[in-house]
Amino acid sequence: MTKAELLAAIAAKANVPSAEADRVVQAFVDLVVESAKKGEKVSWPGFGSFATSKRQARTGRNPRTGEPVQIAASTAMKFSPSSTLKAELNPNR
């Protein structure tokens, strides 16, 4: 699903104009990013949670030459689905 398709579906489901749906979704994304930058976890009961994790610097290999390459430390974003969402996706378990 593309962003445009997602916004159209949200607008139809919420019975609001597409522009309003876009503003709301963008506000949500902005708040998740701001919280992630602060190292905070964002939880949405029944859906899941967004959190950051630190990746340490390490030595990797260039796949073409086999030469060792230093990979810098970084911060990654993780999404963990809630048990409710997992149950919805796997009803026969």
C-alpha positions as CSV (number, residue, x, y, z in Angstrom):
1,M,0.0,0.0,0.0
2,T,1.4,3.4,-1.0
3,K,1.2,6.5,1.1
4,A,-1.5,7.9,-1.2
5,E,-3.6,4.7,-0.9
6,L,-3.2,4.6,2.8
7,L,-4.3,8.2,3.2
8,A,-7.3,7.6,0.9
9,A,-8.3,4.6,2.9
10,I,-8.0,6.5,6.2
11,A,-10.0,9.4,4.8
12,A,-12.7,7.0,3.7
13,K,-12.8,5.0,6.9
14,A,-12.8,8.1,9.1
15,N,-15.1,10.1,6.8
16,V,-12.8,13.1,6.6
17,P,-11.1,14.9,3.8
18,S,-7.8,13.5,2.5
19,A,-5.9,16.6,3.5
20,E,-7.1,16.2,7.1
21,A,-6.1,12.5,7.1
22,D,-2.7,13.5,5.7
23,R,-2.2,16.1,8.5
24,V,-3.1,13.6,11.2
25,V,-0.9,10.8,9.8
26,Q,2.0,13.2,9.4
27,A,1.6,14.5,13.0
28,F,1.7,10.9,14.2
29,V,4.9,10.2,12.3
30,D,6.5,13.4,13.5
31,L,5.7,12.6,17.2
32,V,7.1,9.1,16.8
33,V,10.3,10.5,15.3
34,E,10.6,13.1,18.1
35,S,10.1,10.5,20.8
36,A,12.6,8.2,19.1
37,K,15.2,11.0,19.1
38,K,14.7,11.4,22.8
39,G,15.1,7.7,23.3
40,E,11.5,7.2,24.4
41,K,9.3,4.3,23.5
42,V,5.9,4.9,21.8
43,S,3.3,2.3,22.7
44,W,-0.1,1.9,21.0
45,P,-2.2,-0.8,22.8
46,G,-3.6,-3.3,20.5
47,F,-1.2,-2.4,17.7
48,G,2.4,-2.4,19.0
49,S,5.3,-0.2,20.1
50,F,8.0,1.8,18.4
51,A,11.4,1.9,20.1
52,T,15.1,2.6,19.2
53,S,18.0,0.3,19.6
54,K,21.7,1.1,19.5
55,R,24.0,-0.8,17.1
56,Q,27.6,-0.8,18.1
57,A,30.5,0.0,15.7
58,R,31.8,-3.2,14.2
59,T,34.1,-4.5,11.5
60,G,32.4,-5.8,8.4
61,R,33.6,-7.1,5.1
62,N,33.3,-5.6,1.6
63,P,31.4,-8.4,-0.3
64,R,33.2,-7.6,-3.5
65,T,36.8,-7.5,-2.3
66,G,36.7,-9.2,1.1
67,E,38.5,-6.2,2.6
68,P,37.6,-5.4,6.2
69,V,35.4,-2.2,6.5
70,Q,34.6,-0.3,9.7
71,I,30.9,0.1,10.2
72,A,30.0,3.1,12.4
73,A,27.7,2.9,15.4
74,S,24.1,3.8,14.6
75,T,20.6,3.9,16.1
76,A,17.8,1.8,14.6
77,M,14.1,2.0,14.9
78,K,12.2,-1.2,15.9
79,F,8.6,-2.0,15.8
80,S,7.2,-4.7,18.1
81,P,3.7,-5.9,17.4
82,S,1.3,-6.3,20.3
83,S,0.0,-9.7,21.2
84,T,-3.5,-8.6,20.0
85,L,-2.1,-7.8,16.6
86,K,-0.2,-11.1,16.4
87,A,-3.4,-12.9,17.3
88,E,-5.3,-11.1,14.5
89,L,-2.6,-12.0,12.0
90,N,-2.4,-15.7,13.2
91,P,-6.0,-16.7,14.1
92,N,-5.4,-20.4,13.9
93,R,-2.6,-20.5,16.6
